[in-house]
Structure formats: C-alpha cells, structure tokens
Amino acid sequence: MSDVLIELAKVLESRKGESADSSYVASLYEKGLDAILKKIGEEATETVMAAKDGNREHIIHETADLWFHTMVMLANLGLGPQQVLDELQRRFGLSGLDEKSSRDELFKKMTSGEQDD
C-alpha cells in the first residue's frame, strides 16, 4: 500500500533540481517552507469542507491533495514517508490514550529543558 508514497517521494526529491518554470513542485520549493505550509493549510480546510459535505469522491480528492502537499513539506525538510510510516507502525497496538500521554511527557521534557541521562 505504501509503494505509491515511496515512488512519490522519489519524484518530489527529483523536483528539487528542476526549474520552477517547469515544475509545480519545484515552484513550491523555490517559494519556501511558508508557502508550502500555507498550501497545506488550504488543503486541510478543503478536506474538512469536503468531509462536511459528505461527497465521498470530493473527500478522496481533497485528502489526496492534502497528503501530496504534506509530502512536499516532508521532502522540503529532508524527511520522507518512510519516517512517518515507521512512526505509525510504532504506535500500532498502543492505546491512543497511552500514546498521547507519552507525547505529552516528551513535550514537557522538551519545553522544560530536561534531558535524558
């Protein structure tokens, strides 16, 4: 199921070396992270609106747009889908409440300056 994500990641990576005039993704990279994040925000809003409307095809289309632009962000930051898939795998089988609690504890440590020994 994740093969398409891996293939897309390869294409997104290859667009880093292309001209912004020849590639939509290259133009996003050229505009920078803020432009990419703005696009993700737009796509997230459109996904929510599609879900509220209840049109399954529209939901799928908008979710694909959201995933695509999130993948552009990951690539721009030197990350890829495998890292996200690994994190989802790590969470698999964990209680959602337990997993959230562990993230809350990690966040507290990070913001308080505590370090692991």
Phi and psi in radians as a Rosetta constraint file:
Dihedral C 1 N 2 CA 2 C 2 CIRCULARHARMONIC -1.500 0.35
Dihedral N 2 CA 2 C 2 N 3 CIRCULARHARMONIC -0.042 0.35
Dihedral C 2 N 3 CA 3 C 3 CIRCULARHARMONIC -0.982 0.35
Dihedral N 3 CA 3 C 3 N 4 CIRCULARHARMONIC -0.685 0.35
Dihedral C 3 N 4 CA 4 C 4 CIRCULARHARMONIC -1.142 0.35
Dihedral N 4 CA 4 C 4 N 5 CIRCULARHARMONIC -0.597 0.35
Dihedral C 4 N 5 CA 5 C 5 CIRCULARHARMONIC -1.164 0.35
Dihedral N 5 CA 5 C 5 N 6 CIRCULARHARMONIC -0.712 0.35
Dihedral C 5 N 6 CA 6 C 6 CIRCULARHARMONIC -1.143 0.35
Dihedral N 6 CA 6 C 6 N 7 CIRCULARHARMONIC -0.763 0.35
Dihedral C 6 N 7 CA 7 C 7 CIRCULARHARMONIC -1.118 0.35
Dihedral N 7 CA 7 C 7 N 8 CIRCULARHARMONIC -0.749 0.35
Dihedral C 7 N 8 CA 8 C 8 CIRCULARHARMONIC -1.078 0.35
Dihedral N 8 CA 8 C 8 N 9 CIRCULARHARMONIC -0.709 0.35
Dihedral C 8 N 9 CA 9 C 9 CIRCULARHARMONIC -1.035 0.35
Dihedral N 9 CA 9 C 9 N 10 CIRCULARHARMONIC -0.693 0.35
Dihedral C 9 N 10 CA 10 C 10 CIRCULARHARMONIC -1.108 0.35
Dihedral N 10 CA 10 C 10 N 11 CIRCULARHARMONIC -0.746 0.35
Dihedral C 10 N 11 CA 11 C 11 CIRCULARHARMONIC -1.130 0.35
Dihedral N 11 CA 11 C 11 N 12 CIRCULARHARMONIC -0.783 0.35
Dihedral C 11 N 12 CA 12 C 12 CIRCULARHARMONIC -1.068 0.35
Dihedral N 12 CA 12 C 12 N 13 CIRCULARHARMONIC -0.697 0.35
Dihedral C 12 N 13 CA 13 C 13 CIRCULARHARMONIC -1.099 0.35
Dihedral N 13 CA 13 C 13 N 14 CIRCULARHARMONIC -0.732 0.35
Dihedral C 13 N 14 CA 14 C 14 CIRCULARHARMONIC -1.157 0.35
Dihedral N 14 CA 14 C 14 N 15 CIRCULARHARMONIC -0.453 0.35
Dihedral C 14 N 15 CA 15 C 15 CIRCULARHARMONIC -1.259 0.35
Dihedral N 15 CA 15 C 15 N 16 CIRCULARHARMONIC -0.263 0.35
Dihedral C 15 N 16 CA 16 C 16 CIRCULARHARMONIC -1.072 0.35
Dihedral N 16 CA 16 C 16 N 17 CIRCULARHARMONIC -0.497 0.35
Dihedral C 16 N 17 CA 17 C 17 CIRCULARHARMONIC -1.655 0.35
Dihedral N 17 CA 17 C 17 N 18 CIRCULARHARMONIC 0.065 0.35
Dihedral C 17 N 18 CA 18 C 18 CIRCULARHARMONIC -1.680 0.35
Dihedral N 18 CA 18 C 18 N 19 CIRCULARHARMONIC 2.876 0.35
Dihedral C 18 N 19 CA 19 C 19 CIRCULARHARMONIC -1.304 0.35
Dihedral N 19 CA 19 C 19 N 20 CIRCULARHARMONIC 2.474 0.35
Dihedral C 19 N 20 CA 20 C 20 CIRCULARHARMONIC -1.096 0.35
Dihedral N 20 CA 20 C 20 N 21 CIRCULARHARMONIC -0.398 0.35
Dihedral C 20 N 21 CA 21 C 21 CIRCULARHARMONIC -1.299 0.35
Dihedral N 21 CA 21 C 21 N 22 CIRCULARHARMONIC -0.375 0.35
Dihedral C 21 N 22 CA 22 C 22 CIRCULARHARMONIC -1.856 0.35
Dihedral N 22 CA 22 C 22 N 23 CIRCULARHARMONIC -0.108 0.35
Dihedral C 22 N 23 CA 23 C 23 CIRCULARHARMONIC -2.589 0.35
Dihedral N 23 CA 23 C 23 N 24 CIRCULARHARMONIC 2.243 0.35
Dihedral C 23 N 24 CA 24 C 24 CIRCULARHARMONIC -1.029 0.35
Dihedral N 24 CA 24 C 24 N 25 CIRCULARHARMONIC -0.787 0.35
Dihedral C 24 N 25 CA 25 C 25 CIRCULARHARMONIC -1.123 0.35
Dihedral N 25 CA 25 C 25 N 26 CIRCULARHARMONIC -0.754 0.35
Dihedral C 25 N 26 CA 26 C 26 CIRCULARHARMONIC -1.060 0.35
Dihedral N 26 CA 26 C 26 N 27 CIRCULARHARMONIC -0.624 0.35
Dihedral C 26 N 27 CA 27 C 27 CIRCULARHARMONIC -1.187 0.35
Dihedral N 27 CA 27 C 27 N 28 CIRCULARHARMONIC -0.605 0.35
Dihedral C 27 N 28 CA 28 C 28 CIRCULARHARMONIC -1.154 0.35
Dihedral N 28 CA 28 C 28 N 29 CIRCULARHARMONIC -0.775 0.35
Dihedral C 28 N 29 CA 29 C 29 CIRCULARHARMONIC -1.017 0.35
Dihedral N 29 CA 29 C 29 N 30 CIRCULARHARMONIC -0.736 0.35
Dihedral C 29 N 30 CA 30 C 30 CIRCULARHARMONIC -1.135 0.35
Dihedral N 30 CA 30 C 30 N 31 CIRCULARHARMONIC -0.643 0.35
Dihedral C 30 N 31 CA 31 C 31 CIRCULARHARMONIC -1.234 0.35
Dihedral N 31 CA 31 C 31 N 32 CIRCULARHARMONIC -0.449 0.35
Dihedral C 31 N 32 CA 32 C 32 CIRCULARHARMONIC 1.758 0.35
Dihedral N 32 CA 32 C 32 N 33 CIRCULARHARMONIC 3.051 0.35
Dihedral C 32 N 33 CA 33 C 33 CIRCULARHARMONIC -1.029 0.35
Dihedral N 33 CA 33 C 33 N 34 CIRCULARHARMONIC -0.738 0.35
Dihedral C 33 N 34 CA 34 C 34 CIRCULARHARMONIC -1.028 0.35
Dihedral N 34 CA 34 C 34 N 35 CIRCULARHARMONIC -0.706 0.35
Dihedral C 34 N 35 CA 35 C 35 CIRCULARHARMONIC -1.160 0.35
Dihedral N 35 CA 35 C 35 N 36 CIRCULARHARMONIC -0.681 0.35
Dihedral C 35 N 36 CA 36 C 36 CIRCULARHARMONIC -1.146 0.35
Dihedral N 36 CA 36 C 36 N 37 CIRCULARHARMONIC -0.775 0.35
Dihedral C 36 N 37 CA 37 C 37 CIRCULARHARMONIC -1.123 0.35
Dihedral N 37 CA 37 C 37 N 38 CIRCULARHARMONIC -0.660 0.35
Dihedral C 37 N 38 CA 38 C 38 CIRCULARHARMONIC -1.071 0.35
Dihedral N 38 CA 38 C 38 N 39 CIRCULARHARMONIC -0.742 0.35
Dihedral C 38 N 39 CA 39 C 39 CIRCULARHARMONIC -1.122 0.35
Dihedral N 39 CA 39 C 39 N 40 CIRCULARHARMONIC -0.692 0.35
Dihedral C 39 N 40 CA 40 C 40 CIRCULARHARMONIC -1.086 0.35
Dihedral N 40 CA 40 C 40 N 41 CIRCULARHARMONIC -0.745 0.35
Dihedral C 40 N 41 CA 41 C 41 CIRCULARHARMONIC -1.039 0.35
Dihedral N 41 CA 41 C 41 N 42 CIRCULARHARMONIC -0.759 0.35
Dihedral C 41 N 42 CA 42 C 42 CIRCULARHARMONIC -1.070 0.35
Dihedral N 42 CA 42 C 42 N 43 CIRCULARHARMONIC -0.799 0.35
Dihedral C 42 N 43 CA 43 C 43 CIRCULARHARMONIC -1.180 0.35
Dihedral N 43 CA 43 C 43 N 44 CIRCULARHARMONIC -0.620 0.35
Dihedral C 43 N 44 CA 44 C 44 CIRCULARHARMONIC -1.118 0.35
Dihedral N 44 CA 44 C 44 N 45 CIRCULARHARMONIC -0.749 0.35
Dihedral C 44 N 45 CA 45 C 45 CIRCULARHARMONIC -1.095 0.35
Dihedral N 45 CA 45 C 45 N 46 CIRCULARHARMONIC -0.768 0.35
Dihedral C 45 N 46 CA 46 C 46 CIRCULARHARMONIC -1.119 0.35
Dihedral N 46 CA 46 C 46 N 47 CIRCULARHARMONIC -0.606 0.35
Dihedral C 46 N 47 CA 47 C 47 CIRCULARHARMONIC -1.153 0.35
Dihedral N 47 CA 47 C 47 N 48 CIRCULARHARMONIC -0.767 0.35
Dihedral C 47 N 48 CA 48 C 48 CIRCULARHARMONIC -1.079 0.35
Dihedral N 48 CA 48 C 48 N 49 CIRCULARHARMONIC -0.774 0.35
Dihedral C 48 N 49 CA 49 C 49 CIRCULARHARMONIC -1.102 0.35
Dihedral N 49 CA 49 C 49 N 50 CIRCULARHARMONIC -0.706 0.35
Dihedral C 49 N 50 CA 50 C 50 CIRCULARHARMONIC -1.109 0.35
Dihedral N 50 CA 50 C 50 N 51 CIRCULARHARMONIC -0.720 0.35
Dihedral C 50 N 51 CA 51 C 51 CIRCULARHARMONIC -1.116 0.35
Dihedral N 51 CA 51 C 51 N 52 CIRCULARHARMONIC -0.697 0.35
Dihedral C 51 N 52 CA 52 C 52 CIRCULARHARMONIC -1.126 0.35
Dihedral N 52 CA 52 C 52 N 53 CIRCULARHARMONIC -0.617 0.35
Dihedral C 52 N 53 CA 53 C 53 CIRCULARHARMONIC -1.264 0.35
Dihedral N 53 CA 53 C 53 N 54 CIRCULARHARMONIC -0.490 0.35
Dihedral C 53 N 54 CA 54 C 54 CIRCULARHARMONIC 1.433 0.35
Dihedral N 54 CA 54 C 54 N 55 CIRCULARHARMONIC 0.138 0.35
Dihedral C 54 N 55 CA 55 C 55 CIRCULARHARMONIC -1.430 0.35
Dihedral N 55 CA 55 C 55 N 56 CIRCULARHARMONIC 1.927 0.35
Dihedral C 55 N 56 CA 56 C 56 CIRCULARHARMONIC -1.006 0.35
Dihedral N 56 CA 56 C 56 N 57 CIRCULARHARMONIC -0.764 0.35
Dihedral C 56 N 57 CA 57 C 57 CIRCULARHARMONIC -1.105 0.35
Dihedral N 57 CA 57 C 57 N 58 CIRCULARHARMONIC -0.707 0.35
Dihedral C 57 N 58 CA 58 C 58 CIRCULARHARMONIC -1.176 0.35
Dihedral N 58 CA 58 C 58 N 59 CIRCULARHARMONIC -0.680 0.35
Dihedral C 58 N 59 CA 59 C 59 CIRCULARHARMONIC -1.055 0.35
Dihedral N 59 CA 59 C 59 N 60 CIRCULARHARMONIC -0.822 0.35
Dihedral C 59 N 60 CA 60 C 60 CIRCULARHARMONIC -1.097 0.35
Dihedral N 60 CA 60 C 60 N 61 CIRCULARHARMONIC -0.785 0.35
Dihedral C 60 N 61 CA 61 C 61 CIRCULARHARMONIC -1.052 0.35
Dihedral N 61 CA 61 C 61 N 62 CIRCULARHARMONIC -0.842 0.35
Dihedral C 61 N 62 CA 62 C 62 CIRCULARHARMONIC -1.212 0.35
Dihedral N 62 CA 62 C 62 N 63 CIRCULARHARMONIC -0.614 0.35
Dihedral C 62 N 63 CA 63 C 63 CIRCULARHARMONIC -1.147 0.35
Dihedral N 63 CA 63 C 63 N 64 CIRCULARHARMONIC -0.685 0.35
Dihedral C 63 N 64 CA 64 C 64 CIRCULARHARMONIC -1.080 0.35
Dihedral N 64 CA 64 C 64 N 65 CIRCULARHARMONIC -0.730 0.35
Dihedral C 64 N 65 CA 65 C 65 CIRCULARHARMONIC -1.071 0.35
Dihedral N 65 CA 65 C 65 N 66 CIRCULARHARMONIC -0.749 0.35
Dihedral C 65 N 66 CA 66 C 66 CIRCULARHARMONIC -1.117 0.35
Dihedral N 66 CA 66 C 66 N 67 CIRCULARHARMONIC -0.816 0.35
Dihedral C 66 N 67 CA 67 C 67 CIRCULARHARMONIC -1.057 0.35
Dihedral N 67 CA 67 C 67 N 68 CIRCULARHARMONIC -0.770 0.35
Dihedral C 67 N 68 CA 68 C 68 CIRCULARHARMONIC -1.009 0.35
Dihedral N 68 CA 68 C 68 N 69 CIRCULARHARMONIC -0.890 0.35
Dihedral C 68 N 69 CA 69 C 69 CIRCULARHARMONIC -1.208 0.35
Dihedral N 69 CA 69 C 69 N 70 CIRCULARHARMONIC -0.509 0.35
Dihedral C 69 N 70 CA 70 C 70 CIRCULARHARMONIC -1.170 0.35
Dihedral N 70 CA 70 C 70 N 71 CIRCULARHARMONIC -0.659 0.35
Dihedral C 70 N 71 CA 71 C 71 CIRCULARHARMONIC -1.129 0.35
Dihedral N 71 CA 71 C 71 N 72 CIRCULARHARMONIC -0.658 0.35
Dihedral C 71 N 72 CA 72 C 72 CIRCULARHARMONIC -1.068 0.35
Dihedral N 72 CA 72 C 72 N 73 CIRCULARHARMONIC -0.764 0.35
Dihedral C 72 N 73 CA 73 C 73 CIRCULARHARMONIC -1.060 0.35
Dihedral N 73 CA 73 C 73 N 74 CIRCULARHARMONIC -0.828 0.35
Dihedral C 73 N 74 CA 74 C 74 CIRCULARHARMONIC -0.997 0.35
Dihedral N 74 CA 74 C 74 N 75 CIRCULARHARMONIC -0.830 0.35
Dihedral C 74 N 75 CA 75 C 75 CIRCULARHARMONIC -1.089 0.35
Dihedral N 75 CA 75 C 75 N 76 CIRCULARHARMONIC -0.713 0.35
Dihedral C 75 N 76 CA 76 C 76 CIRCULARHARMONIC -1.073 0.35
Dihedral N 76 CA 76 C 76 N 77 CIRCULARHARMONIC -0.538 0.35
Dihedral C 76 N 77 CA 77 C 77 CIRCULARHARMONIC -1.641 0.35
Dihedral N 77 CA 77 C 77 N 78 CIRCULARHARMONIC 0.135 0.35
Dihedral C 77 N 78 CA 78 C 78 CIRCULARHARMONIC 1.362 0.35
Dihedral N 78 CA 78 C 78 N 79 CIRCULARHARMONIC 0.386 0.35
Dihedral C 78 N 79 CA 79 C 79 CIRCULARHARMONIC -2.013 0.35
Dihedral N 79 CA 79 C 79 N 80 CIRCULARHARMONIC 3.001 0.35
Dihedral C 79 N 80 CA 80 C 80 CIRCULARHARMONIC -2.584 0.35
Dihedral N 80 CA 80 C 80 N 81 CIRCULARHARMONIC 3.066 0.35
Dihedral C 80 N 81 CA 81 C 81 CIRCULARHARMONIC -1.129 0.35
Dihedral N 81 CA 81 C 81 N 82 CIRCULARHARMONIC -0.480 0.35
Dihedral C 81 N 82 CA 82 C 82 CIRCULARHARMONIC -1.079 0.35
Dihedral N 82 CA 82 C 82 N 83 CIRCULARHARMONIC -0.663 0.35
Dihedral C 82 N 83 CA 83 C 83 CIRCULARHARMONIC -1.131 0.35
Dihedral N 83 CA 83 C 83 N 84 CIRCULARHARMONIC -0.658 0.35
Dihedral C 83 N 84 CA 84 C 84 CIRCULARHARMONIC -1.220 0.35
Dihedral N 84 CA 84 C 84 N 85 CIRCULARHARMONIC -0.743 0.35
Dihedral C 84 N 85 CA 85 C 85 CIRCULARHARMONIC -1.091 0.35
Dihedral N 85 CA 85 C 85 N 86 CIRCULARHARMONIC -0.683 0.35
Dihedral C 85 N 86 CA 86 C 86 CIRCULARHARMONIC -1.088 0.35
Dihedral N 86 CA 86 C 86 N 87 CIRCULARHARMONIC -0.709 0.35
Dihedral C 86 N 87 CA 87 C 87 CIRCULARHARMONIC -1.159 0.35
Dihedral N 87 CA 87 C 87 N 88 CIRCULARHARMONIC -0.704 0.35
Dihedral C 87 N 88 CA 88 C 88 CIRCULARHARMONIC -1.104 0.35
Dihedral N 88 CA 88 C 88 N 89 CIRCULARHARMONIC -0.704 0.35
Dihedral C 88 N 89 CA 89 C 89 CIRCULARHARMONIC -1.090 0.35
Dihedral N 89 CA 89 C 89 N 90 CIRCULARHARMONIC -0.720 0.35
Dihedral C 89 N 90 CA 90 C 90 CIRCULARHARMONIC -1.053 0.35
Dihedral N 90 CA 90 C 90 N 91 CIRCULARHARMONIC -0.658 0.35
Dihedral C 90 N 91 CA 91 C 91 CIRCULARHARMONIC -1.371 0.35
Dihedral N 91 CA 91 C 91 N 92 CIRCULARHARMONIC -0.341 0.35
Dihedral C 91 N 92 CA 92 C 92 CIRCULARHARMONIC -1.045 0.35
Dihedral N 92 CA 92 C 92 N 93 CIRCULARHARMONIC 2.255 0.35
Dihedral C 92 N 93 CA 93 C 93 CIRCULARHARMONIC 1.568 0.35
Dihedral N 93 CA 93 C 93 N 94 CIRCULARHARMONIC -0.170 0.35
Dihedral C 93 N 94 CA 94 C 94 CIRCULARHARMONIC -1.490 0.35
Dihedral N 94 CA 94 C 94 N 95 CIRCULARHARMONIC 2.565 0.35
Dihedral C 94 N 95 CA 95 C 95 CIRCULARHARMONIC -1.118 0.35
Dihedral N 95 CA 95 C 95 N 96 CIRCULARHARMONIC 2.393 0.35
Dihedral C 95 N 96 CA 96 C 96 CIRCULARHARMONIC -1.021 0.35
Dihedral N 96 CA 96 C 96 N 97 CIRCULARHARMONIC -0.651 0.35
Dihedral C 96 N 97 CA 97 C 97 CIRCULARHARMONIC -1.182 0.35
Dihedral N 97 CA 97 C 97 N 98 CIRCULARHARMONIC -0.722 0.35
Dihedral C 97 N 98 CA 98 C 98 CIRCULARHARMONIC -1.146 0.35
Dihedral N 98 CA 98 C 98 N 99 CIRCULARHARMONIC -0.727 0.35
Dihedral C 98 N 99 CA 99 C 99 CIRCULARHARMONIC -1.124 0.35
Dihedral N 99 CA 99 C 99 N 100 CIRCULARHARMONIC -0.771 0.35
Dihedral C 99 N 100 CA 100 C 100 CIRCULARHARMONIC -1.108 0.35
Dihedral N 100 CA 100 C 100 N 101 CIRCULARHARMONIC -0.698 0.35
Dihedral C 100 N 101 CA 101 C 101 CIRCULARHARMONIC -1.073 0.35
Dihedral N 101 CA 101 C 101 N 102 CIRCULARHARMONIC -0.717 0.35
Dihedral C 101 N 102 CA 102 C 102 CIRCULARHARMONIC -1.154 0.35
Dihedral N 102 CA 102 C 102 N 103 CIRCULARHARMONIC -0.629 0.35
Dihedral C 102 N 103 CA 103 C 103 CIRCULARHARMONIC -1.192 0.35
Dihedral N 103 CA 103 C 103 N 104 CIRCULARHARMONIC -0.678 0.35
Dihedral C 103 N 104 CA 104 C 104 CIRCULARHARMONIC -1.081 0.35
Dihedral N 104 CA 104 C 104 N 105 CIRCULARHARMONIC -0.724 0.35
Dihedral C 104 N 105 CA 105 C 105 CIRCULARHARMONIC -1.137 0.35
Dihedral N 105 CA 105 C 105 N 106 CIRCULARHARMONIC -0.749 0.35
Dihedral C 105 N 106 CA 106 C 106 CIRCULARHARMONIC -1.072 0.35
Dihedral N 106 CA 106 C 106 N 107 CIRCULARHARMONIC -0.756 0.35
Dihedral C 106 N 107 CA 107 C 107 CIRCULARHARMONIC -1.089 0.35
Dihedral N 107 CA 107 C 107 N 108 CIRCULARHARMONIC -0.735 0.35
Dihedral C 107 N 108 CA 108 C 108 CIRCULARHARMONIC -1.044 0.35
Dihedral N 108 CA 108 C 108 N 109 CIRCULARHARMONIC -0.755 0.35
Dihedral C 108 N 109 CA 109 C 109 CIRCULARHARMONIC -1.093 0.35
Dihedral N 109 CA 109 C 109 N 110 CIRCULARHARMONIC -0.772 0.35
Dihedral C 109 N 110 CA 110 C 110 CIRCULARHARMONIC -1.128 0.35
Dihedral N 110 CA 110 C 110 N 111 CIRCULARHARMONIC -0.694 0.35
Dihedral C 110 N 111 CA 111 C 111 CIRCULARHARMONIC -1.458 0.35
Dihedral N 111 CA 111 C 111 N 112 CIRCULARHARMONIC -0.319 0.35
Dihedral C 111 N 112 CA 112 C 112 CIRCULARHARMONIC -1.634 0.35
Dihedral N 112 CA 112 C 112 N 113 CIRCULARHARMONIC -0.148 0.35
Dihedral C 112 N 113 CA 113 C 113 CIRCULARHARMONIC 1.513 0.35
Dihedral N 113 CA 113 C 113 N 114 CIRCULARHARMONIC 0.053 0.35
Dihedral C 113 N 114 CA 114 C 114 CIRCULARHARMONIC -1.136 0.35
Dihedral N 114 CA 114 C 114 N 115 CIRCULARHARMONIC 2.596 0.35
Dihedral C 114 N 115 CA 115 C 115 CIRCULARHARMONIC -2.248 0.35
Dihedral N 115 CA 115 C 115 N 116 CIRCULARHARMONIC 2.568 0.35
Dihedral C 115 N 116 CA 116 C 116 CIRCULARHARMONIC -1.264 0.35
Dihedral N 116 CA 116 C 116 N 117 CIRCULARHARMONIC 2.569 0.35
